[in-house]
Amino acid sequence: MNKKYKKGSSIIEVIIYTFLSLTLLLVLTDVFSQLLNKSQESVSMSEVEVDGKFISQKIYNQIAQASGISLPANLGDTSNTFTLAINSSNYSYYLSGTNMFLNDGITIERLNSYGTTVSNLTAQRLGNPGGKPIIRISFDITSTIIQAQGNESKNYLITAGLR
């Protein structure tokens, strides 16, 4: 008896293999997409945290060195910029567009990274009349990475006084 074997595969087998391959490809694409979204979320959160801590620490360090607060000038005043007097130099913090800058009279330093924006900078002078001045500084940092649930944002509130 001579048996003939078919070479190749039937159309049903090709359809089944194609369906299984497409299903696997769709599952892998979805997993990759979710990993990419989580990565963007993590980077966004990290940039906001790092910039917020950097700016806060910079302000705390300079307030510790300051001999006075030039702006806001009077007790209870609120301003969208603030100036500290350190060693006969003025250090001014201000917003220009969506970036926060520090001007020491010689150089202008951008304080936030390119991955974040800063908004709502307010400084209020506090304290007791005749006492050492205290300043309360508030600002918002927002990530520039667009996510489905919205951009990562955090508000920072700093209250510190001169020594």
N, C-alpha and C positions, 0 to 999 in steps of 0.2 A: 504494500500500500504506500502510495506516494502522497504525503501530505503537503499541501501548499500553505506557507505562512504568509500572512499579509505584512507588508512592510509599510511603515509610517503609522499614522494614527487617524482615527475617525474624527469626523467633525464634532461629535459629542465630546470626545476627549479634549480637543482643542478648546472648545467653549469652557469646559470645566477648568482647565489649566489657566486660561485667560481670566476667568472669574476669580479664581484663587489668587492669582498674581496681582490683579487690581485691588482685591480686598486687602492683601498684605501691604501694597503700596499706599493705600489710603490710611491704614492704621499707622504706618511708619511716618507718613506726612503729618498726621494729627499729633503724634507724639513729639516730633521735631518742632512743630509749631508751638506746642505748649512749653517745651523747653526754652525756645527762643523768647516767648512772652515772659516766663519766669526770670530769665536772664536780664531782660530789659527792666523788669520791675526791680530786681536786685540792684542793678547799676543805678537806676533812678534814685532809689532809697539811699544808697551809699553816697551818691554825689550830694544830695541834700544834707545828709548827716555830716559829712566831712566838711563841706563849706560852712555849715552852721557852727560847728565846733571851732573851725579855724577863725572865723570872724569873731565869735564870742571870746575866744582866748586872746586874740589880738587886742580887743577892746579892754578886757580885764587887765592885761599886762600894761597897757598904756595908762589906764586909770590909776593903777598902782604907782606909776612914775609921775603922774600929773601933780602940778602945784596948784592948778585951778581949772575951772570950767569957764570958758569964755562965752560959749553959746550952747544952750539958752542962758541968757545973762541973768535973769531975775528968778527968784523963787516962784515956782508954779508955772513958769513959762514953758511952752511946748514948741518944738521946732522940727522941721524935716531934715535938718542937719545938726551936727554938734561939733564943738571945737574944744580941744583940751590944750592947756598950756603946759608944756614940758620943757624944762631947761631953756627958757626964754624963746621957745619956738611954739608955733601953733600947729596942731595936728587936727585937720578937719576931715570929718567923715560925712559923705553925702552920696546921694543917688544921681546918676546920670543915665537916663533911659531906664534900663532894667539891670544896671550894674552898680555895685557899691564901690566907691573909691575912697582912698585915704591920701590926702595931700599934706605933706609935711613942710611945704614951702620950697622944697628943692625938687622932690620927685612926686609923681602921682602914681599910686599903686592900686591896681584893680584887685579887690579882695575876693570876689566870687569867681568860680571857674566858668568855662564856656558851656558847661552842662547844666548851669543853673541861672536863674534870674532872681533878683532881690527887689522887693516892693514894700510899700507901707513903712518906710523908716520914720520913726518918731522918737524924739528925745524930750524928756521932761525933767526939769530941774526940781529936785526935792530937797528936804532938809529943814533945819531949824534956822530962824533968823540969827545971825551971828555965829552959827555953827559951821562945821565942815560941810561942803556941798555934797549932795547925793544926786546921781543921775539915773533915770530909768529909760532904757533904750529898748525899743521893740522893732522887729523887722520880720518879714516873711521871706522864705526861700522856697522857690518852686523849680522843679526839674524841667528841662526842656524836652525830655523824652515823652512823647505822647503815648498814653496807654488807653486801653478800652475803658477802665474805670476812672480815668482822668489823670492829670499830672500829679506826681507826688509833691506835697507841699507841707511845710512846717513853719510854725510861728515861734520865734525866739524872743524871750523877755529877759533882759539883763538889768539888774539893779545893783549899783556899786557906789561906794563913796570914797572920797579922798582920804588919805591917811594923815 
